[in-house]
């Protein structure tokens, strides 16, 4: 591969907290996904299952993945905050940096 060739990267963006087609989660996640797509990357966004994906258009792949957002899972006792919880593990990984 020459030094000028761009390497297409797979980017997976996880947003289990977006539960509607409006709001700051949509704006933030969609902006990042669009920028990565514009840069030539293969982008997939994993959304909460409550997002009606048939009403959303985007030039990248979108998948309905999560049944609950992080706060709901904690309140409902589905996945207590600790090992195995997305937020807990993300926090732990960021603290190692």
C-alpha positions in Angstrom: 0.0 0.0 0.0 1.4 3.4 -0.9 1.8 6.2 1.6 -1.0 8.1 -0.1 -3.5 5.3 0.1 -6.2 5.7 2.7 -7.0 2.7 4.9 -10.7 2.2 5.3 -11.4 1.5 8.9 -14.4 -0.1 10.6 -16.0 2.2 13.2 -18.6 1.0 15.6 -20.3 3.7 17.6 -22.3 2.5 20.6 -25.2 4.7 21.9 -27.6 2.7 24.1 -28.8 5.9 25.7 -30.5 7.5 22.7 -34.1 6.6 23.0 -35.8 9.1 20.6 -35.2 10.7 17.2 -34.5 14.1 18.9 -32.1 15.4 21.5 -28.4 15.8 22.3 -27.6 12.0 21.9 -28.9 12.2 18.3 -26.9 15.3 17.5 -23.6 14.1 19.1 -23.6 10.5 17.8 -24.9 11.4 14.4 -22.2 14.1 14.0 -19.4 11.7 14.9 -20.8 8.9 12.6 -21.2 11.3 9.7 -17.7 12.7 10.0 -16.3 9.2 10.1 -18.4 8.3 7.0 -17.2 11.4 5.2 -13.6 10.4 6.0 -14.2 7.1 4.1 -14.7 4.8 7.1 -17.1 1.9 7.3 -19.4 3.1 10.1 -22.0 1.2 12.1 -24.0 2.8 14.9 -25.6 0.6 17.5 -28.8 2.3 18.8 -31.4 1.6 21.5 -34.3 -0.5 20.2 -36.8 2.4 20.8 -35.3 4.4 17.9 -37.7 3.9 14.9 -34.9 3.4 12.4 -37.3 3.3 9.5 -37.9 7.1 10.2 -34.1 7.9 10.2 -31.9 8.2 7.2 -28.2 8.2 7.2 -25.4 7.3 4.9 -24.0 4.7 7.3 -25.3 1.4 8.8 -27.6 1.6 11.9 -28.7 -1.3 14.0 -31.3 -1.5 16.8 -29.4 -3.3 19.5 -30.1 -2.3 23.1 -33.4 -3.0 25.0 -32.6 -0.5 27.8 -30.5 2.5 28.3 -27.8 2.4 31.0 -29.9 4.2 33.7 -33.0 1.9 33.1 -30.9 -1.2 33.3 -29.5 0.0 36.7 -32.9 1.0 38.1 -34.6 -2.2 37.0 -31.8 -4.3 38.4 -31.2 -5.8 35.0 -27.5 -5.1 35.1 -26.3 -3.6 38.3 -23.4 -1.1 38.1 -20.4 -3.3 38.3 -18.4 -5.8 36.2 -20.3 -6.5 33.0 -22.1 -3.1 32.9 -21.2 -1.1 29.9 -20.8 2.2 31.8 -18.7 0.6 34.6 -16.3 -1.1 32.2 -16.0 2.1 30.0 -15.2 4.1 33.2 -12.6 1.5 34.3 -10.9 1.5 30.9 -10.7 5.4 30.8 -9.2 5.4 34.3 -6.3 3.2 33.1 -5.2 5.9 30.6 
